[in-house]
Amino acid sequence: MADAHVHLHPAQPLAQQDGKGHNRWHPDIAAAVSIASGSTVSLDTIDALDRQITPTMTPSELLGIDMGRIHPLTGPVHVAGAEPGDLLAIRIEAIETAALGFTFIMPGFGFLREHFPEPYIVHWEMSGGFACSEDLPGVKIPGAPFMGVMGVAPSHDLLARINRREADLLSRGGAVLPPDAAAAVPADPSIAAKAFRTIAPHETGGNIDIKQLTAGATLYLPVYQPGGLFSVGDAHFAQGDGESCGTAVETSATFVAKFEVLKGEATRRRQNDPSFEHPGYFTTPEMATPRRFYATTGIPVSRDGLRNESEDLSMAARNALLNMIDYLVDARGLTRAQAYCLTSVAVDLKVSQVVDVPNLIVSAFLPLDIFG
């Protein structure tokens, strides 16, 4: 039984939810609920696209999506007694997802964005612990629900530091989404102009997309602002390690967790970033430790074989994924778009070795029991 609840209207977007959530990170966003340490809270959440995806949406209609509305988060949760230097322990008790979900390819977004310039969408139906889709026939994805976004508010100092370093990265040609007030919730200009986007994870957590954070896991977040100000969203029914096309099996959910303040532990442990644990991680044999799998590998060499980079894990990962997509097209008869979506929801990227310079290896593991 939860000690507190934040209920959302089942059909309304975030902007109509009366101060129960936000889609930017800023220390001055007012708490949606206040609790004592040791309390359990139930939080309704909205899918990552803020209810813009409908069950009949076509790929071309994706081009009308307002990406500024990503990610609608529920919260913040103010935990009494949480102060900078503490750790906030979030013990995840349950994640109950909706019955419908989606995975899409958006032009300009995703790990292989230069290879997939056209939109595509997979509509999922979830029942009996599996996700199935007419858009990916012959595939059953076992469910392992988790929340893609879990984080706390930055302090004003950390907010300024993040904005400075990301502006510097942007000036050097980096892939950065700077603060943008368009479609921001809350819309207060004093917040929206400097609040950072939810797309990237930071020291505060955020869009961490760690699929092992299922029910039973505990997430530890350093506290940067009094009360911690925890928020959550971006529910995933299932995801491969890497979420390569930028979306998992996206859905809405109710998140239940117990919050505990660990006084002074961030300072004592010198912990500035999230950590987590699980006493008995298990999804299904097909996904946790596949009995049967096919794996491809990648090294940091250009696709034409003419240029070698040194110790470039990103290039190695791209090559492993592209090799897996080639395999799925050849062996399973999928289109390249279908194969890319499947890698995002079911294929795990693993760093196989980081010492045999210059060619580090990333492997892409496909569980074969998802077929048929």
C-alpha positions as CSV (number, residue, x, y, z in Angstrom):
1,M,0.0,0.0,0.0
2,A,1.5,3.3,-1.1
3,D,1.7,6.2,1.4
4,A,1.2,8.8,-1.4
5,H,0.0,8.9,-5.0
6,V,0.2,11.1,-8.0
7,H,-2.6,10.2,-10.3
8,L,-2.7,11.4,-13.9
9,H,-5.7,11.8,-16.2
10,P,-5.5,8.8,-18.5
11,A,-6.0,10.8,-21.8
12,Q,-4.5,14.2,-21.2
13,P,-0.9,15.4,-22.2
14,L,1.4,16.7,-19.5
15,A,0.6,20.4,-20.0
16,Q,-2.9,19.6,-18.9
17,Q,-2.0,17.7,-15.7
18,D,-2.1,20.6,-13.2
19,G,1.4,20.8,-11.9
20,K,1.9,17.1,-11.5
21,G,4.9,16.9,-13.9
22,H,7.5,18.6,-16.1
23,N,9.6,17.9,-19.2
24,R,12.8,19.9,-18.3
25,W,15.2,19.7,-15.4
26,H,15.5,22.7,-13.1
27,P,15.9,23.2,-9.3
28,D,13.0,25.6,-9.0
29,I,10.3,23.3,-10.3
30,A,7.7,22.9,-7.5
31,A,7.2,19.5,-5.9
32,A,4.1,17.5,-6.9
33,V,4.2,15.6,-3.7
34,S,6.1,15.6,-0.4
35,I,6.9,12.5,1.7
36,A,9.0,11.4,4.6
37,S,12.0,9.1,4.2
38,G,10.8,5.5,4.2
39,S,7.6,6.2,2.4
40,T,6.3,4.4,-0.6
41,V,4.9,6.4,-3.5
42,S,2.8,5.4,-6.5
43,L,3.3,7.6,-9.6
44,D,1.3,7.4,-12.9
45,T,3.4,8.2,-15.9
46,I,2.9,9.2,-19.6
47,D,4.7,7.7,-22.5
48,A,7.8,9.4,-23.7
49,L,6.1,11.2,-26.6
50,D,3.4,12.7,-24.4
51,R,0.4,10.8,-25.9
52,Q,1.2,12.1,-29.4
53,I,1.5,8.5,-30.8
54,T,-1.9,6.9,-31.7
55,P,-2.4,3.2,-32.5
56,T,-3.1,4.0,-36.1
57,M,-0.4,6.5,-36.7
58,T,1.5,6.0,-40.0
59,P,5.3,6.6,-40.5
60,S,4.7,9.8,-42.5
61,E,2.7,11.2,-39.6
62,L,5.7,10.9,-37.3
63,L,7.1,13.9,-39.0
64,G,4.5,16.1,-37.3
65,I,5.5,15.1,-33.8
66,D,6.6,17.9,-31.5
67,M,9.9,16.5,-30.1
68,G,10.0,19.4,-27.6
69,R,7.5,17.6,-25.5
70,I,9.9,14.7,-24.7
71,H,10.0,13.4,-21.9
72,P,6.9,14.0,-19.8
73,L,8.0,13.3,-16.2
74,T,5.8,12.8,-13.1
75,G,7.1,14.7,-10.0
76,P,9.1,16.0,-8.5
77,V,8.9,14.0,-5.2
78,H,10.2,16.0,-2.3
79,V,11.7,13.7,0.3
80,A,12.0,15.4,3.7
81,G,15.5,15.5,5.1
82,A,17.3,14.9,1.8
83,E,20.2,17.3,1.5
84,P,23.3,17.7,-0.7
85,G,25.8,15.1,0.3
86,D,23.1,12.5,0.9
87,L,22.2,9.5,-1.3
88,L,18.6,9.0,-2.2
89,A,17.8,5.2,-2.4
90,I,14.8,4.4,-4.7
91,R,13.7,0.9,-4.1
92,I,11.6,-0.1,-7.1
93,E,8.6,-2.2,-6.0
94,A,6.4,-2.4,-9.1
95,I,6.1,-1.1,-12.7
96,E,2.7,-1.8,-14.2
97,T,2.6,-0.9,-17.9
98,A,-0.2,-0.2,-20.3
99,A,-1.4,-2.7,-23.0
100,L,-0.2,-0.7,-26.0
101,G,3.2,0.5,-27.0
102,F,5.3,1.7,-30.0
103,T,8.8,1.8,-31.4
104,F,9.8,4.2,-34.1
105,I,12.6,5.5,-36.3
106,M,12.7,9.3,-36.5
107,P,14.9,11.0,-39.1
108,G,17.9,12.6,-37.5
109,F,17.5,10.7,-34.3
110,G,19.0,7.4,-33.1
111,F,22.4,5.7,-33.1
112,L,22.4,4.9,-36.8
113,R,20.6,8.1,-37.9
114,E,22.8,8.6,-40.9
115,H,21.8,5.2,-42.3
116,F,18.0,5.5,-41.7
117,P,16.7,8.8,-43.1
118,E,13.0,7.7,-43.4
119,P,10.4,7.4,-40.6
120,Y,9.1,4.0,-39.5
121,I,6.8,2.8,-36.7
122,V,6.0,-0.5,-35.0
123,H,2.7,-0.6,-33.0
124,W,2.9,-3.2,-30.2
125,E,0.2,-5.0,-28.2
126,M,1.2,-6.4,-24.8
127,S,-0.4,-9.3,-23.2
128,G,0.6,-12.4,-21.2
129,G,4.0,-10.9,-20.6
130,F,4.9,-10.5,-24.3
131,A,4.8,-7.7,-26.9
132,C,3.7,-8.6,-30.4
133,S,3.1,-6.6,-33.5
134,E,1.7,-7.0,-37.0
135,D,4.5,-4.6,-38.1
136,L,7.1,-7.3,-37.0
137,P,5.3,-10.6,-37.6
138,G,6.8,-13.7,-36.1
139,V,8.4,-11.9,-33.2
140,K,7.4,-12.1,-29.5
141,I,9.3,-9.8,-27.1
142,P,9.3,-10.9,-23.5
143,G,8.4,-8.1,-21.1
144,A,10.9,-6.7,-18.5
145,P,9.3,-3.3,-17.6
146,F,11.5,-0.5,-16.4
147,M,11.6,3.3,-16.4
148,G,13.9,5.0,-18.9
149,V,14.0,8.3,-17.0
150,M,14.6,8.5,-13.2
151,G,16.5,11.4,-11.7
152,V,16.7,14.2,-9.2
153,A,16.9,18.0,-9.7
154,P,20.3,19.7,-10.2
155,S,21.4,22.5,-7.9
156,H,21.7,25.9,-9.4
157,D,25.5,25.6,-9.5
158,L,25.3,22.2,-11.3
159,L,22.6,23.5,-13.7
160,A,25.0,26.3,-14.7
161,R,27.9,23.9,-15.0
162,I,26.0,21.5,-17.2
163,N,24.8,24.3,-19.5
164,R,28.3,25.8,-19.8
165,R,30.0,22.5,-20.7
166,E,27.2,21.5,-23.1
167,A,27.4,24.9,-24.8
168,D,31.1,24.3,-25.2
169,L,30.6,20.9,-26.7
170,L,28.0,22.3,-29.1
171,S,30.5,24.9,-30.2
172,R,32.9,22.1,-31.0
173,G,30.4,20.3,-33.2
174,G,29.0,17.9,-30.6
175,A,25.5,16.4,-30.6
176,V,23.8,18.5,-28.0
177,L,20.2,19.6,-27.4
178,P,20.6,23.0,-25.6
179,P,17.9,24.6,-23.4
180,D,14.8,25.3,-25.4
181,A,11.7,26.9,-24.0
182,A,9.4,25.8,-26.8
183,A,6.9,23.2,-25.4
184,A,8.5,23.4,-22.0
185,V,6.6,22.3,-18.9
186,P,6.5,24.4,-16.8
187,A,6.4,27.3,-19.3
188,D,7.6,29.9,-16.8
189,P,10.3,31.8,-18.7
190,S,12.5,32.1,-15.7
191,I,12.7,28.2,-15.6
192,A,12.3,27.2,-19.2
193,A,15.1,29.5,-20.6
194,K,17.8,27.7,-18.6
195,A,16.3,24.3,-17.7
196,F,18.2,21.5,-19.5
197,R,16.4,18.9,-21.7
198,T,15.6,15.4,-20.6
199,I,17.2,13.7,-23.6
200,A,20.7,13.2,-22.0
201,P,21.5,11.6,-18.6
202,H,23.7,13.6,-16.2
203,E,25.1,13.2,-12.7
204,T,21.6,13.6,-11.5
205,G,20.4,10.5,-13.4
206,G,17.7,11.3,-15.9
207,N,17.4,9.5,-19.2
208,I,19.6,6.6,-18.1
209,D,17.7,3.8,-20.1
210,I,19.2,1.0,-17.9
211,K,17.1,-2.0,-18.6
212,Q,18.2,-3.9,-15.4
213,L,16.3,-1.3,-13.3
214,T,13.2,-3.6,-13.1
215,A,11.1,-4.2,-10.0
216,G,13.4,-5.3,-7.2
217,A,16.2,-3.0,-8.1
218,T,17.5,-0.1,-6.1
219,L,18.7,3.1,-7.7
220,Y,21.1,5.4,-5.7
221,L,21.1,9.0,-6.7
222,P,23.4,11.7,-5.2
223,V,21.2,14.6,-3.8
224,Y,22.0,18.0,-5.3
225,Q,19.0,20.0,-4.1
226,P,17.2,20.0,-0.8
227,G,14.4,17.4,-0.9
228,G,16.1,15.5,-3.8
229,L,13.2,16.3,-6.1
230,F,12.9,13.0,-7.8
231,S,10.9,12.5,-11.1
232,V,10.2,9.6,-13.3
233,G,8.9,8.8,-16.8
234,D,9.6,7.1,-20.2
235,A,8.3,3.6,-19.3
236,H,9.6,0.8,-21.4
237,F,8.0,-2.7,-21.6
238,A,11.2,-4.1,-23.1
239,Q,14.5,-2.8,-24.5
240,G,17.8,-4.1,-25.8
241,D,21.0,-2.8,-24.1
242,G,21.7,0.2,-26.3
243,E,18.2,1.2,-27.4
244,S,19.8,1.7,-30.8
245,C,17.0,3.4,-32.8
246,G,16.2,5.8,-29.9
247,T,13.0,4.1,-28.8
248,A,12.3,0.9,-26.9
249,V,8.8,-0.7,-26.5
250,E,7.5,2.7,-25.4
251,T,4.4,2.9,-23.2
252,S,2.9,4.5,-20.1
253,A,3.0,2.9,-16.7
254,T,2.4,3.2,-12.9
255,F,5.7,3.3,-11.0
256,V,5.8,2.3,-7.3
257,A,8.9,2.8,-5.2
258,K,10.1,3.3,-1.6
259,F,12.3,6.3,-0.9
260,E,15.0,6.4,1.7
261,V,17.5,9.1,2.6
262,L,21.0,7.8,3.3
263,K,22.5,10.6,5.3
264,G,25.9,11.8,4.2
265,E,26.5,8.7,2.0
266,A,27.2,10.5,-1.2
267,T,30.0,12.5,0.5
268,R,31.4,9.5,2.4
269,R,31.4,7.3,-0.8
270,R,32.6,10.3,-2.9
271,Q,29.7,9.4,-5.2
272,N,28.8,11.9,-7.9
273,D,26.9,9.7,-10.3
274,P,24.1,7.2,-10.1
275,S,24.6,3.6,-9.1
276,F,22.3,0.6,-8.7
277,E,21.9,-2.9,-7.6
278,H,19.5,-5.8,-7.9
279,P,19.3,-8.8,-5.5
280,G,18.2,-11.2,-8.1
281,Y,17.9,-9.8,-11.6
282,F,15.7,-11.9,-13.9
283,T,13.5,-11.2,-16.8
284,T,13.1,-14.4,-18.8
285,P,15.7,-17.0,-20.0
286,E,15.2,-15.6,-23.5
287,M,16.4,-12.1,-22.6
288,A,18.4,-12.2,-19.3
289,T,20.8,-15.0,-20.4
290,P,19.7,-16.3,-23.8
291,R,20.0,-20.1,-24.2
292,R,20.2,-19.6,-27.9
293,F,21.6,-16.5,-29.6
294,Y,23.3,-15.2,-32.7
295,A,25.9,-12.4,-32.3
296,T,27.7,-10.1,-34.6
297,T,30.8,-8.1,-33.9
298,G,32.2,-4.7,-34.8
299,I,35.7,-3.1,-34.7
300,P,36.6,0.6,-35.4
301,V,37.2,0.2,-39.1
302,S,35.2,2.2,-41.8
303,R,32.6,0.2,-43.7
304,D,34.7,0.3,-46.9
305,G,37.6,-1.2,-44.9
306,L,40.0,1.7,-45.8
307,R,40.3,3.6,-42.5
308,N,41.1,2.4,-39.0
309,E,40.3,4.5,-35.9
310,S,42.0,3.8,-32.5
311,E,39.9,2.5,-29.6
312,D,36.7,3.9,-30.9
313,L,33.9,2.0,-29.1
314,S,31.1,4.1,-30.9
315,M,32.4,3.0,-34.3
316,A,32.7,-0.6,-33.2
317,A,29.2,-0.5,-31.8
318,R,27.8,0.9,-35.0
319,N,29.5,-1.8,-37.1
320,A,28.2,-4.5,-34.8
321,L,24.7,-3.2,-35.2
322,L,24.9,-2.7,-39.0
323,N,26.2,-6.3,-39.2
324,M,23.3,-7.5,-37.1
325,I,20.8,-5.6,-39.4
326,D,22.4,-7.2,-42.4
327,Y,21.9,-10.6,-40.7
328,L,18.3,-10.0,-39.9
329,V,17.5,-8.9,-43.4
330,D,19.2,-11.9,-44.9
331,A,18.3,-14.7,-42.4
332,R,14.9,-13.4,-41.2
333,G,13.5,-11.6,-44.3
334,L,13.0,-8.3,-42.4
335,T,13.2,-4.9,-44.0
336,R,16.1,-2.8,-42.8
337,A,13.7,-0.6,-40.9
338,Q,12.1,-3.6,-39.2
339,A,15.5,-5.0,-38.3
340,Y,16.7,-1.6,-36.8
341,C,13.6,-1.5,-34.6
342,L,14.1,-5.1,-33.5
343,T,17.7,-4.4,-32.5
344,S,16.5,-1.5,-30.3
345,V,14.0,-3.6,-28.4
346,A,15.8,-7.0,-28.2
347,V,19.5,-6.9,-29.1
348,D,22.1,-6.3,-26.4
349,L,25.3,-4.5,-27.1
350,K,28.3,-5.7,-25.0
351,V,31.8,-4.5,-24.9
352,S,33.8,-7.7,-25.5
353,Q,37.3,-6.3,-25.1
354,V,39.0,-2.8,-24.6
355,V,42.7,-3.7,-24.6
356,D,43.6,-5.1,-28.0
357,V,44.5,-1.8,-29.5
358,P,43.6,-0.3,-31.9
359,N,40.7,-2.6,-32.5
360,L,38.3,-2.8,-29.6
361,I,35.4,-5.2,-30.1
362,V,31.7,-4.6,-29.5
363,S,29.3,-7.6,-29.9
364,A,25.6,-7.5,-30.6
365,F,23.6,-10.4,-29.1
366,L,20.3,-11.4,-30.6
367,P,18.2,-13.9,-28.5
368,L,16.8,-16.4,-30.9
369,D,13.9,-17.6,-28.8
370,I,12.0,-14.4,-29.6
371,F,11.2,-15.9,-33.0
372,G,8.3,-18.3,-33.5
